[in-house]
Amino acid sequence: MKAHKILPAHPGQLLAAAGKGIALPCGGRRHCGNCAVFVRGALAPPGAKEQALLQKYTQPPPAGYTRRLACFCALEGEAELLLPEGAIATFKEDAAPPVAGEGSCGLAVDIGTTTIALEVHRPGQPVAAVHEINRQTAFGADVLSRIAASSQNQHNCVQAQLRDMLARTGVAPAQITHAVTTGNTVMLHLFAGLSPKGMGAFPFKPESNFGKTQAIAWLPNAEVYLPPCPSAFVGGDIACGALAAGLLRGSQAALLVDVGTNGEMLLRTPAGTLACCSVAAGPAFEGAEISMGMPALPGAIDWVRAEGGALRWHCLGEAGQKPVGLCGTGLISALLAFAALGAVDAAGTIVEEEDVPWLLWQAEGPALWLPGTDVTITQQDVRKLQTAKAAVRAGIETLLHTTGTRPEDVAVLHLAGGFGSFLRPKDAAALGMLPQDLAARAIAGGNLALRGAAQLLFDLSLRKTLEHRMADVTEIQLADSAFFAKSFLQALRRLTAE
């Protein structure tokens, strides 16, 4: 744990506003209770609603600290915030030595809704990499929250974070002569200083679909290339991912799925044409708006198994780390394990029978308890995961159906994104998120968006090729699709695959 000194700009300022980078999963709307932190100092006392939301936490705070919700807690003076190492900014860092010496470098960046990844390249090889939690999580966990809160503050936030991340590599901004920044359409708008408000309501029109360069003041010797976005909700990250995964060449059908809050998909059909769609899966996969959900940080349970009528689990962090929550893969595997043991029925309803040893009654109703921990899963958590997986499954089926592509035609399914890269295809198929036959041909692609951005750094002709192909992508509209609605409801009615 690391302490961070905080001095409010004025008495009564909320901890969420004074503490740089504190994640607010529900955008500070005060209904999820998942922005709990340990703090001490000059604090206003908690009100009734904050106290009610804090009741779900049973683990005592460290000595001298109190647990408060950042969106409620008002600071009356200097305070000290205690968080796990890396919880404010750093998600993970790929240890690469600082880049020494003179010479030009390329900068590849992927601005994810949850995580920002940055790499410094010299022609032919990466030389440094830094990954951090996106500080814009202070404005909400999902793109719709970011759109609603969009302001110059978010633009300044991401620019300042990128400067800090670059500084950690030891590379001076003046050494950067080539730069590519990718991300979903909303993230690119916030990076570029454009308003994403047009994507918050019908007809969902972005100010730009990019595919162009932009000058950035703190990179004096480089113009930043922003890759093309096929649509408002299928962004440059998918374009770069398609490039890295080889979807722009070859003859076999292939599917790229970024399994996350905004489930973006791009299909190369057997005829070689490209089609895309996006689904509003919600932030459950990222651990947000789940009662004890969290990113894949120390203290997060990342898998649960049912063995011999009992439950086993694994917690991220050093040996002896006490579990404090579940990341997305942990939530999925936990529910599959509970289902296998009969604690959750096929419809996703917690079984309220006395002989279920993991049943726990809370103020909101029944919950499931992981033995040896204080971690619980509520009925509402189950429903949120069902909704998310049903959206992804229905999106895949609609994309295939609309283009006349059979599942067996798809030679490979690329799973991308921070969550998708760690999702176990077998678990996704058991949950009914992926068709069984497609899951058998699924591969974890890692950060394909960043890899594609790196390919574009020093190859200007490849940028033109990408722009040409993305201009021909057909977007499948799901909002008025009867097939999508039917597929979604069918996947929603069950927790697991039939």
C-alpha positions in Angstrom: 0.0 0.0 0.0 1.2 3.5 -0.8 0.1 6.8 0.9 -0.7 9.9 -1.2 -1.0 13.3 0.4 -4.0 15.3 -0.7 -4.6 19.0 -0.2 -8.1 20.1 -1.4 -8.5 23.2 -3.5 -11.2 24.5 -1.1 -12.9 23.1 2.1 -15.7 20.7 1.1 -14.0 19.5 -2.1 -14.9 15.9 -2.8 -12.1 13.3 -2.5 -13.0 12.2 -6.0 -12.1 15.6 -7.4 -9.0 16.2 -5.2 -7.4 12.7 -5.6 -5.8 12.4 -9.0 -6.9 9.4 -10.9 -9.4 7.8 -8.4 -11.6 5.5 -10.4 -15.4 6.2 -10.3 -17.1 3.2 -11.9 -20.5 4.8 -12.1 -19.1 8.2 -13.0 -19.7 9.7 -9.6 -23.5 9.2 -9.7 -23.3 7.7 -6.2 -25.1 4.5 -6.8 -22.5 1.7 -7.1 -20.5 2.1 -3.9 -17.3 0.8 -5.7 -15.1 3.8 -5.2 -14.1 2.9 -1.7 -10.7 4.0 -0.5 -8.8 4.2 2.8 -8.2 7.7 4.0 -7.4 9.8 7.1 -7.2 13.4 7.9 -9.6 16.4 7.9 -12.8 14.7 6.6 -16.5 15.6 6.8 -18.5 12.8 8.5 -20.3 10.3 6.2 -24.0 10.7 5.6 -26.7 8.1 5.7 -26.5 7.0 2.0 -22.7 6.6 2.1 -22.9 4.6 5.3 -25.5 2.3 3.7 -23.3 1.7 0.6 -20.3 1.0 2.8 -22.1 -1.8 4.7 -21.1 -4.4 2.0 -17.4 -4.1 3.1 -16.5 -6.3 6.0 -12.7 -6.2 6.0 -11.5 -3.6 8.5 -9.4 -0.7 7.2 -5.7 -0.4 8.1 -5.0 1.1 11.5 -5.4 4.8 11.6 -7.5 4.9 8.4 -11.2 4.9 7.6 -13.0 3.5 4.6 -14.9 6.1 2.6 -16.5 6.5 -0.8 -14.6 9.0 -3.0 -17.7 10.4 -4.6 -19.2 11.2 -1.1 -16.2 12.1 1.1 -15.7 15.8 1.5 -12.3 17.1 2.5 -12.1 19.9 5.1 -8.3 20.1 5.0 -5.2 18.0 4.3 -5.7 14.3 4.0 -3.8 11.1 3.3 -5.1 8.5 0.8 -3.9 4.9 1.1 -4.2 2.7 -2.0 -2.5 -0.5 -3.3 0.7 0.1 -5.3 -0.4 1.1 -8.8 -4.1 1.5 -8.1 -4.1 5.2 -8.9 -2.2 5.1 -12.1 -0.1 2.1 -12.9 -1.9 -1.0 -14.0 1.2 -2.9 -15.1 4.6 -1.9 -16.4 6.6 -4.1 -18.8 10.0 -3.5 -17.3 12.1 -2.1 -20.2 15.3 0.0 -19.5 15.0 3.7 -20.2 16.0 4.6 -23.7 19.4 6.2 -23.6 21.2 8.3 -26.2 20.2 10.6 -29.0 18.3 9.6 -32.1 14.7 9.6 -33.3 12.1 7.3 -31.9 8.5 6.3 -32.7 5.7 6.5 -30.1 2.8 4.1 -30.3 -0.1 4.6 -27.9 -3.4 2.7 -27.3 -5.9 4.7 -25.3 -8.2 2.1 -23.9 -11.3 3.1 -21.9 -9.7 1.4 -18.8 -6.0 1.1 -19.6 -3.5 3.2 -21.6 -0.6 1.3 -23.2 2.5 3.2 -24.6 5.5 1.8 -26.4 8.6 3.6 -27.7 10.1 2.1 -30.9 13.2 2.5 -33.0 12.8 1.1 -36.5 12.4 -2.6 -36.2 12.0 -3.0 -32.5 10.2 -1.8 -29.4 12.6 -0.4 -26.7 10.4 0.6 -23.8 6.8 0.0 -22.7 4.5 1.5 -20.0 0.9 0.5 -19.1 -1.3 2.5 -16.8 -4.9 2.7 -15.7 -6.5 5.5 -17.7 -6.8 8.5 -15.4 -10.1 9.3 -17.1 -11.7 6.6 -15.1 -12.3 9.5 -12.6 -15.0 10.6 -15.1 -16.7 7.2 -15.3 -16.1 3.6 -16.2 -17.6 3.5 -19.7 -17.7 5.6 -22.8 -21.2 6.9 -22.2 -20.1 8.3 -18.8 -17.1 9.9 -20.5 -19.3 11.4 -23.2 -21.6 12.9 -20.6 -18.7 14.3 -18.7 -16.7 15.4 -21.7 -14.7 18.6 -21.2 -11.4 20.2 -21.7 -10.4 18.6 -18.4 -10.5 15.1 -20.0 -8.4 16.3 -22.9 -5.9 17.8 -20.5 -6.0 14.7 -18.3 -5.0 12.3 -21.1 -2.4 14.6 -22.5 -0.8 15.0 -19.1 -0.8 11.3 -18.5 0.9 10.5 -21.8 3.6 13.0 -21.0 4.1 11.4 -17.6 4.2 7.9 -19.2 6.7 8.9 -21.8 8.9 10.5 -19.1 9.1 7.1 -17.4 10.8 5.6 -20.4 13.6 8.2 -20.3 12.8 9.4 -23.8 12.6 13.2 -24.3 9.5 14.4 -26.2 11.9 16.0 -28.8 13.3 12.6 -29.7 9.8 11.5 -30.9 9.7 11.9 -34.7 6.8 9.5 -35.5 3.7 8.9 -33.4 0.5 6.9 -33.7 -2.3 7.1 -31.2 -5.2 4.7 -31.4 -8.3 4.0 -29.3 -12.0 3.8 -29.7 -13.7 6.8 -31.4 -14.7 8.5 -28.1 -11.1 8.2 -26.7 -9.7 9.6 -29.9 -12.0 12.6 -29.6 -11.0 13.3 -26.1 -7.3 12.9 -27.0 -7.7 15.3 -29.9 -9.7 17.9 -28.0 -12.9 17.3 -29.9 -16.3 17.0 -28.3 -17.7 13.4 -28.3 -21.2 14.8 -27.5 -22.5 13.8 -30.9 -22.0 10.2 -30.1 -24.1 10.4 -27.0 -27.5 10.6 -28.8 -29.1 9.7 -32.1 -27.9 9.8 -34.9 -24.6 9.1 -33.1 -22.4 11.3 -35.3 -18.8 11.8 -34.5 -17.0 15.1 -35.3 -14.3 13.1 -37.0 -13.6 9.6 -38.2 -9.9 10.5 -38.2 -7.4 8.8 -40.5 -5.3 12.0 -40.3 -2.4 13.6 -38.5 -2.6 16.2 -35.7 0.0 18.4 -34.1 0.5 18.0 -30.4 2.2 20.9 -28.6 4.4 18.7 -26.3 5.7 16.6 -29.2 7.5 19.4 -31.2 9.1 17.1 -33.8 6.2 14.8 -34.6 2.7 14.9 -35.9 0.5 12.2 -34.3 -1.4 9.9 -36.7 -4.9 9.0 -35.6 -6.1 5.8 -37.4 -9.4 5.7 -39.2 -12.6 4.8 -37.2 -15.1 2.7 -39.2 -18.0 4.2 -37.1 -18.9 6.1 -34.0 -18.6 2.9 -31.9 -16.1 0.9 -33.8 -12.9 2.8 -33.5 -9.3 3.1 -34.6 -8.3 0.4 -32.1 -10.3 -2.1 -34.1 -8.8 -0.8 -37.3 -5.3 -1.3 -35.9 -6.3 -4.6 -34.4 -7.5 -5.9 -37.8 -4.3 -4.8 -39.3 -2.2 -6.6 -36.7 -4.4 -9.8 -36.9 -4.1 -10.0 -40.6 -7.8 -9.4 -41.4 -6.9 -7.0 -44.2 -5.1 -9.7 -46.2 -5.5 -13.4 -47.0 -8.5 -15.4 -48.2 -9.9 -17.0 -45.1 -12.8 -15.6 -43.1 -11.8 -14.3 -39.7 -13.4 -12.5 -36.8 -11.9 -9.9 -34.4 -13.8 -9.3 -31.1 -12.8 -6.8 -28.5 -14.6 -8.2 -25.4 -15.1 -5.2 -23.2 -17.5 -2.4 -22.2 -18.1 -1.5 -25.8 -17.9 -4.8 -27.5 -16.5 -4.0 -30.9 -16.3 -6.6 -33.7 -15.0 -6.7 -37.2 -15.5 -9.7 -39.6 -13.7 -10.5 -42.8 -16.2 -12.6 -44.8 -15.4 -15.6 -47.0 -15.7 -13.1 -49.9 -13.1 -10.8 -48.4 -15.5 -8.0 -47.5 -15.4 -6.3 -44.1 -18.3 -5.7 -41.8 -18.5 -4.4 -38.2 -20.8 -3.8 -35.3 -20.6 -2.8 -31.6 -22.7 -3.9 -28.6 -23.2 -2.1 -25.3 -22.0 -4.9 -23.0 -21.5 -2.6 -20.1 -18.5 -2.5 -17.7 -19.2 -5.9 -15.9 -16.2 -7.6 -17.7 -13.9 -4.9 -16.4 -15.2 -5.4 -12.8 -17.0 -2.0 -12.7 -20.6 -1.8 -11.3 -20.2 -5.3 -9.9 -20.7 -5.1 -6.1 -17.1 -6.4 -5.3 -15.7 -6.0 -8.8 -12.3 -4.5 -9.5 -9.5 -4.4 -12.1 -7.0 -7.2 -12.3 -4.8 -5.8 -9.5 -3.4 -7.4 -6.4 -6.3 -8.7 -4.3 -8.5 -9.6 -7.2 -9.6 -13.2 -7.6 -9.0 -14.1 -11.2 -10.2 -17.7 -11.3 -12.5 -20.0 -9.3 -12.9 -23.8 -9.8 -15.3 -26.4 -8.5 -13.4 -29.6 -7.5 -14.8 -32.5 -5.5 -17.8 -30.5 -4.3 -15.7 -27.7 -3.0 -14.4 -24.4 -4.4 -10.8 -23.4 -5.1 -9.7 -19.9 -6.1 -6.7 -17.9 -7.0 -5.9 -14.3 -5.9 -3.6 -12.0 -7.8 -0.6 -10.6 -5.9 2.1 -12.0 -3.7 1.7 -15.2 -1.6 -0.7 -14.6 1.2 -2.5 -11.7 -0.5 -6.0 -11.3 1.0 -8.7 -11.3 -1.6 -10.7 -8.0 -1.8 -12.8 -8.5 -4.9 -13.2 -10.2 -8.3 -11.9 -9.1 -11.8 -13.9 -10.1 -14.9 -12.3 -13.6 -15.4 -12.8 -14.3 -11.7 -16.5 -13.4 -11.9 -17.1 -15.6 -14.9 -15.3 -18.6 -13.5 -16.9 -18.2 -10.1 -20.4 -18.3 -11.5 -19.6 -21.3 -13.7 -18.3 -23.0 -10.6 -21.4 -22.1 -8.5 -23.6 -23.3 -11.4 -21.7 -26.6 -11.5 -22.3 -27.1 -7.7 -26.0 -26.2 -8.0 -25.9 -22.9 -6.2 -27.1 -21.1 -9.2 -29.8 -22.5 -11.6 -29.8 -22.5 -15.4 -31.6 -19.2 -15.5 -29.0 -17.5 -13.3 -31.1 -17.4 -10.1 -29.3 -17.9 -6.8 -30.8 -21.1 -5.2 -32.3 -20.1 -1.9 -32.1 -23.5 -0.1 -30.7 -24.1 3.3 -28.4 -26.9 2.2 -26.4 -24.5 -0.1 -23.3 -23.9 2.0 -22.3 -20.8 0.0 -25.6 -18.9 0.4 -25.5 -15.7 2.4 -28.3 -13.3 3.1 -27.6 -9.6 2.8 -29.9 -6.6 3.1 -30.5 -6.6 -0.7 -31.3 -10.3 -0.8 -29.4 -13.6 -1.4 -25.7 -13.6 -2.3 -23.0 -16.2 -2.9 -20.0 -16.4 -0.7 -16.5 -17.6 -1.6 -15.1 -19.6 1.3 -12.0 -18.2 3.0 -12.7 -14.7 1.8 -15.1 -11.8 2.4 -15.9 -11.8 -1.3 -19.6 -12.1 -2.3 -21.6 -12.1 -5.5 -25.1 -10.7 -5.5 -28.1 -11.6 -7.7 -27.7 -8.2 -9.4 -24.1 -9.1 -10.2 -25.3 -12.3 -11.9 -27.8 -10.3 -14.0 -25.3 -7.8 -15.1 -22.9 -10.5 -16.3 -25.8 -12.3 -18.1 -26.6 -9.0 -19.9 -23.0 -8.4 -20.9 -22.5 -11.9 -22.3 -25.8 -11.9 -24.1 -24.9 -8.7 -25.8 -21.6 -10.1 -27.1 -23.2 -13.4 -28.2 -26.0 -11.6 -30.0 -23.6 -9.3 -31.7 -21.5 -12.1 -33.0 -24.6 -14.0 -34.3 -26.1 -11.0 -35.9 -22.8 -10.1 -37.7 -22.5 -13.6 -39.1 -26.2 -13.8 -40.0 -26.4 -10.5 -41.8 -23.3 -11.2 -43.9 -24.3 -14.7 -44.7 -21.3 -16.2 -42.9 -21.6 -19.5 -41.2 -19.7 -20.1 -37.9 -17.8 -23.0 -39.5 -16.6 -20.6 -42.2 -14.6 -18.5 -39.7 -11.1 -19.9 -39.6 -10.0 -18.0 -36.5 -11.6 -15.8 -33.8 -9.2 -13.2 -32.4 -10.0 -12.1 -28.9 -8.6 -8.7 -28.2 -8.6 -5.9 -25.6 -7.4 -5.9 -22.0 -10.1 -8.3 -20.8 -10.4 -10.4 -24.0 -6.7 -11.2 -23.9 -7.2 -13.0 -20.6 -10.6 -14.5 -21.2 -10.5 -18.3 -21.3 -12.4 -19.3 -24.5 -13.6 -22.5 -22.8 -15.2 -20.4 -20.0 -16.7 -18.0 -22.5 -18.2 -20.9 -24.4 -19.5 -22.5 -21.2 -21.1 -19.2 -20.3 -22.7 -19.0 -23.7 -20.8 -15.8 -24.7 -19.1 -17.5 -27.7 -20.6 -20.2 -30.0 -19.0 -23.5 -29.0 -17.4 -24.2 -32.5 -16.0 -20.6 -32.7 -14.5 -20.9 -29.2 -12.5 -23.9 -30.3 -10.8 -21.7 -32.9 -10.3 -18.7 -30.6 -6.9 -17.2 -29.8 -5.9 -14.5 -27.4 -4.4 -11.8 -29.5 -3.1 -9.5 -26.7 -3.0 -5.8 -27.4 -3.6 -6.0 -31.2 -4.5 -2.3 -31.3 -1.1 -1.3 -30.0 0.6 -3.8 -32.3 -1.2 -2.3 -35.3 -0.3 1.2 -34.2 3.4 0.2 -34.0 3.2 -1.2 -37.6 1.9 2.2 -38.8 4.7 4.2 -37.2 7.2 4.2 -40.0 5.1 3.0 -42.9 3.1 5.8 -44.5 1.9 3.6 -47.4 0.4 1.2 -44.8 -1.6 4.1 -43.4 -3.2 4.7 -46.8 -4.0 1.0 -47.2 -5.7 1.0 -43.8 -7.7 4.1 -44.6 -8.8 2.6 -47.9 -10.0 -0.7 -46.3 -11.8 1.0 -43.4 -13.7 3.3 -45.8 -15.2 0.1 -47.3 -16.3 -1.5 -44.0 -20.1 -2.1 -43.8 -21.5 -1.2 -40.3 -24.3 -3.5 -39.1 -26.8 -1.5 -37.2 -28.1 -3.5 -34.2 -30.6 -1.0 -32.7 -33.4 -1.8 -35.1 -32.4 -5.5 -35.8 -35.1 -8.0 -35.0 -32.6 -10.8 -35.3 -30.3 -9.1 -32.7 -33.2 -8.6 -30.3 -34.2 -12.3 -30.6 -30.7 -13.5 -30.2 -30.1 -11.3 -27.2 -33.2 -12.5 -25.4 -32.3 -16.1 -26.1 -28.8 -15.7 -24.7 -30.1 -13.6 -21.7 -32.6 -16.2 -20.5 -29.8 -18.6 -19.4 -26.6 -18.1 -17.3 -24.8 -20.9 -19.1 -24.7 -22.5 -22.5 -27.4 -25.0 -23.3 
